[in-house]
Amino acid sequence: MLGLARGTDLDLRQTLLRSAALAVFSVDSGVFGALPGGPGLHLFGANRLDLMGIGTLVVLAVSMAATAFQAVIGELGSALAVVLFVVIGNPSSGGPYPPEFLSGIRRGVGRYIPTGAGLEAVRNIAYFGSHTSALRW
């Protein structure tokens, strides 16, 4: 939305401001995205900080990649980000299915897109209590 509202021609100052805004948005998304599963539903026990960290990193990775696409190819970068992260990324992430149950190329692509990597990290936290996660607080 920032690219469409403020344009895609960025100088160094605008790039730094946009990166700072995306970092703040990512932290907010990570924190408020993990809260409903924690105190609200009592799902993940003491692993809320890990969930917040993973949510922050996934949102930051996707938003920075979308900004980079916009900076390189203009407004078509927004369309590329939607295709890559929503049209390809969401079904390839696995969602309710493990990667082994996905077909063909989706099985290989899902783990390398931030949505798939984030989902795998959340599964590791949910089932193994962060013991398999590289994110150690």
C-alpha positions in Angstrom: 0.0 0.0 0.0 2.9 2.3 0.7 4.2 1.9 -2.8 0.8 2.7 -4.3 0.2 5.6 -2.0 3.6 7.2 -2.0 5.0 6.0 -5.3 7.8 3.6 -6.2 10.6 6.1 -7.0 12.7 6.1 -3.9 15.8 7.9 -2.9 17.9 6.9 0.0 16.0 8.9 2.6 12.6 7.6 1.4 14.0 4.1 1.4 15.2 4.4 5.0 11.9 5.9 6.1 9.8 3.2 4.4 12.1 0.5 5.9 11.6 1.9 9.4 7.8 2.1 8.8 7.7 -1.5 7.6 9.8 -2.6 10.6 7.4 -0.9 13.1 4.4 -2.5 11.2 6.1 -5.9 11.3 6.7 -5.8 15.0 3.1 -4.7 15.6 1.8 -7.5 13.3 4.0 -10.0 15.1 2.8 -9.0 18.5 -0.8 -8.6 17.8 -0.9 -11.7 15.6 0.4 -13.9 18.4 -1.8 -12.5 21.1 -5.1 -14.2 20.1 -3.5 -17.7 20.2 -1.8 -17.0 23.5 -3.8 -15.4 26.3 -7.0 -15.4 24.3 -7.2 -19.1 23.4 -4.4 -20.6 25.6 -2.9 -22.4 22.6 0.9 -22.0 22.7 1.7 -21.8 26.4 5.0 -20.0 27.1 6.1 -19.8 23.5 4.4 -16.4 22.8 7.7 -14.6 22.3 8.8 -17.1 19.7 5.5 -16.7 17.9 5.8 -12.9 18.0 9.4 -13.1 16.6 8.4 -15.5 13.8 5.4 -13.3 12.9 7.6 -10.2 12.9 10.2 -11.8 10.6 7.6 -13.2 8.2 5.8 -9.9 7.8 9.2 -8.0 7.5 10.4 -10.4 4.8 7.3 -10.2 2.7 6.9 -6.4 3.1 10.6 -5.7 2.3 10.5 -8.0 -0.7 7.4 -6.3 -2.0 9.0 -2.9 -1.5 12.1 -4.2 -3.4 9.9 -5.5 -6.3 8.2 -2.1 -6.4 11.5 -0.2 -6.4 12.9 -2.4 -9.3 9.9 -2.8 -11.6 7.5 -0.1 -10.4 3.9 -0.7 -9.7 4.1 -4.1 -11.4 6.1 -5.1 -8.3 2.9 -5.0 -6.3 1.3 -7.5 -8.7 4.5 -9.7 -8.6 4.4 -9.7 -4.8 0.7 -10.7 -4.7 1.3 -13.5 -7.2 4.4 -14.7 -5.4 3.3 -14.5 -1.8 -0.5 -15.0 -2.1 -1.2 -17.0 -5.3 1.9 -19.2 -5.1 2.9 -18.8 -1.5 -0.3 -19.6 0.4 -1.1 -22.9 -1.3 2.5 -23.9 -1.3 3.0 -23.2 2.4 0.9 -26.3 3.3 -1.5 -24.7 5.7 -3.5 -27.7 7.0 -1.3 -30.2 5.2 2.3 -31.2 5.8 4.7 -30.4 2.8 4.9 -34.2 2.0 1.2 -34.1 1.1 1.6 -31.3 -1.4 1.9 -32.1 -5.1 4.7 -31.4 -7.5 6.3 -28.0 -7.5 4.4 -26.8 -4.5 6.2 -29.2 -2.3 9.6 -27.7 -3.2 8.6 -24.1 -3.4 6.7 -23.7 -0.2 9.7 -24.0 2.2 11.6 -21.2 0.4 8.9 -18.6 0.5 8.5 -16.7 3.8 4.9 -17.9 4.2 5.9 -21.5 4.1 9.0 -21.1 6.3 6.9 -19.2 8.8 4.2 -21.8 8.9 6.8 -24.5 9.4 8.4 -22.5 12.3 4.9 -22.1 13.9 4.3 -25.8 13.6 7.6 -26.5 15.3 6.7 -24.2 18.1 3.2 -25.7 18.4 4.3 -29.3 18.4 7.9 -29.2 19.8 7.9 -26.1 22.0 10.6 -24.2 20.1 13.1 -27.0 20.6 13.6 -27.3 16.8 13.5 -23.6 16.2 16.7 -21.6 15.4 15.0 -18.6 17.0 16.2 -18.8 20.6 15.4 -15.9 23.0 
